[in-house]
């Protein structure tokens, strides 16, 4: 059972931020863009190449958005099955 009351949940949903444990994360677009810019600056300063940065950022996005990860996995699985059907490995029903 959730430790938040309905009133607390309604209060949180009216504000543009998320609470993760004790950390409050602002989700307004300018703050999000600023956070991404800071991450890019840190990556460049640490000599991280672009592919590694993009892979890490995309992995973090999918970790924060399980629904998107599930949709992508489903799409990939369907595409794989279709490729098998096209090659004649998997029969068409």
C-alpha positions in Angstrom: 0.0 0.0 0.0 1.3 3.5 -0.9 2.6 5.8 1.9 1.0 8.8 0.2 -2.5 9.9 0.9 -4.9 10.9 -2.0 -4.5 14.5 -1.0 -0.7 14.2 -1.2 -0.9 12.6 -4.7 -3.3 15.3 -5.9 -0.9 18.0 -4.6 2.0 16.4 -6.4 0.2 16.0 -9.7 -0.6 19.7 -9.8 3.1 20.7 -9.8 5.7 20.2 -12.6 8.1 18.0 -10.6 8.5 14.4 -9.6 9.5 13.1 -6.2 12.0 10.3 -6.1 12.6 9.4 -2.4 14.0 12.6 -0.9 15.0 14.1 -4.2 12.6 16.5 -6.0 13.1 16.5 -9.8 11.9 19.5 -11.7 10.3 18.4 -15.0 9.8 21.7 -16.7 11.2 21.8 -20.3 13.8 24.5 -19.7 15.2 22.7 -16.6 15.2 19.4 -18.4 17.1 21.0 -21.3 19.5 22.5 -18.9 20.1 19.2 -17.1 20.8 17.5 -20.5 23.2 20.4 -21.4 25.1 19.9 -18.1 25.3 16.1 -18.8 26.7 16.8 -22.2 29.3 19.2 -20.8 30.3 16.7 -18.2 30.6 14.0 -20.9 32.8 16.2 -23.1 35.0 17.2 -20.2 35.4 13.5 -19.3 36.4 12.7 -22.9 33.3 10.5 -23.5 32.7 9.9 -27.2 29.4 10.7 -28.7 28.2 7.1 -29.3 28.9 6.3 -25.6 27.1 9.4 -24.5 24.0 8.7 -26.7 23.9 5.1 -25.6 24.1 6.0 -22.0 21.5 8.8 -22.3 19.1 6.5 -24.2 19.5 3.7 -21.7 18.8 6.1 -18.9 15.7 7.4 -20.7 14.4 3.8 -21.2 15.1 3.0 -17.6 13.0 6.0 -16.5 10.2 5.1 -19.0 9.4 1.3 -18.7 6.4 1.7 -21.0 8.6 3.0 -23.9 11.1 0.1 -23.3 8.2 -2.4 -23.5 6.8 -0.9 -26.7 10.3 -1.0 -28.3 10.8 -4.6 -27.2 7.4 -5.6 -28.6 8.2 -3.8 -31.9 11.6 -5.5 -32.2 10.0 -8.9 -31.4 7.3 -8.4 -34.1 9.9 -7.3 -36.6 12.1 -10.3 -35.9 9.1 -12.7 -36.3 8.2 -11.0 -39.6 11.8 -11.4 -40.8 11.7 -15.1 -40.0 8.4 -15.4 -41.9 9.8 -13.6 -44.9 12.8 -16.1 -44.9 10.4 -19.0 -44.7 11.8 -20.1 -41.3 8.5 -19.4 -39.5 5.2 -20.5 -41.1 2.5 -18.0 -41.8 -0.8 -18.9 -40.1 
